Amino acid sequence: MIIRKVAVEDLQREPNRAALLSGYADEAKIADLPEHRPNWVSYANMERLGILHVFAAYAASELVGFISILSTVVPHYAERVASTESFYVHPDHRKGGTGRKLIAAAEECAKGTGAVALFVSAPHRGRLESVLPSFGFKRTNTVFFRSLA
């Protein structure tokens, strides 16, 4: 398994990108929000500003997972904090530490940006929520949602 930082435009060119994004969308879907439709221009702009950082997992040359983090100063703490914008590993590649390696890469990147913490968002009652404590993450808050549409 190879983990490497990738540019947004590189991710866009991956042959199986659409299938992976669809799998991610299915697992992370929030009822009452629109269907996923990545805004690649916004991603590229955030990357250019140093806010967005993307890492990809490859089995041989096939993309099998990704994690993206946003790193910015949070005014409440006057500190830089990183959080996941997206995180997904294809089910066939979840054993063997792929997710753990992606999180480790995201943590190192976050530290490199000066972030004092990394928040990882996980779907309620999903597999990721159940494994994050074994990666050393603490449950801090619960996020609630109400549609405004």
N, C-alpha and C positions, 0 to 999 in steps of 0.2 A: 504494500500500500504506500503510495506516494502522496504526501500532502504538500501543497505549494500555494503561495500567494498568486492570485491571478487578477488580471485587469477585467473590468466589466465587459469590455469589448471581446476579450478572449472567451469569457463565459458565454456570451451571445453566440459565438461560432461553434460551440460544442454540438456535435451531431445529436446527442440524446438529451440536450438541455430541456427541451419542451416536455419530454416524458418525466424527467426528474422534477421539474417545476410543478407538473400536474400531480405527481405523487405527494410532493410537499403541500400543495394547495389542498389536497384531499385530507391530509392528516391535520393540518393547521387551520382548517376552515372555521370561521366564526359565523354562525347562523346570523342572517340579516345583514351581512356585509356583501357587497357585490362580488362577483367571481373575480379571481385573480387576473390581472393583466399588467405585468411589469412595465414600469415606465423607465425604459433604458436610458433616456436622456437625463432624468433625475438621478438615477444611479451613477451615471458617468460624471455628472456635475458634483455630486457629493464626494465621489472618489477624487476628482480633481482638487477639491477643497481640503482633502485629507481627513474627511469625516468618515467615509465609508472604506472598509477594508474587507476583501473577499478572499477566502481560502477554499481550495478545491481538493477533493480526494480522488485519486485515480487508482484503479486496479488495472495494471498494464497501462494502456493508453485510454481506457474508458473512464469517463467521469461517473463517479458513483455517489458523490456527496459534496456538500458545500456548507460553509458557514460564513455569514457576513456580520460584521459588527459596525456599529456607529460609535464614534468616540468624540465627545464634546464636553465642554465645561457645563456643569449643572449649577446654575446660579444659587440655588438653595444651599449647596455645600461649598461653593467657590472652588470646586475641584473638578478635574476631568474624570468622567466616568464612561465606561464602555458598556454597550448592551447589544445583544444579538438582534439583528434585523430579520435574519432567517437562518435556519439550521435544519439540515435534512441529510440523512443517509439512506440510500436505497435499502429496503428490508433484507435483500440477499447479502448485504455487506455490513450488517450491524454487529455481527460477532467478530471478534478479533481486534477490537479497539479502535475502529475507524472513527467513531464519534468522539472518543476520548482524545485521539490525536488531533482532530479538528479543533476541539476545545482548547487543547494545549497550544496550538498555533495561534488561536484567537487571543488567549491569555498573554502570550509573549508579545504579540502585536500591540495589545492594549497597554501593556507595561511600557512598550517602546513609545507609545504616544503620550505617556505620562499619566495614564489613567490609574486611579487608586482602587478601582473595583471593576468587576465584570458581572453584569446581570445577564442571566440566560432565561429567556421566556420559553415556557413549555405549555402545550395544550393541557387543559385540566383533565386529569385522569388518564393522560396519555403515557406511553412508554417512557418518553424523555423525562417526564415529571417523576417517575418512579426511580430512574437511575441517577439523576443529578446528585442526590445526597451521597452516593458512592463515589462521585467525582470530587467531593469536598465542598459542594455548594450547600448553603443554608436557605431554607424557605424564609422569605422575609415578608412579603405582602401577597395579597390576593387581588387580582385585577377583575373589576366588574365592568360589564358592557351594557349599553342600552343604545339601540338604533335611534338616530335622529332623522331618518328618512321618512 
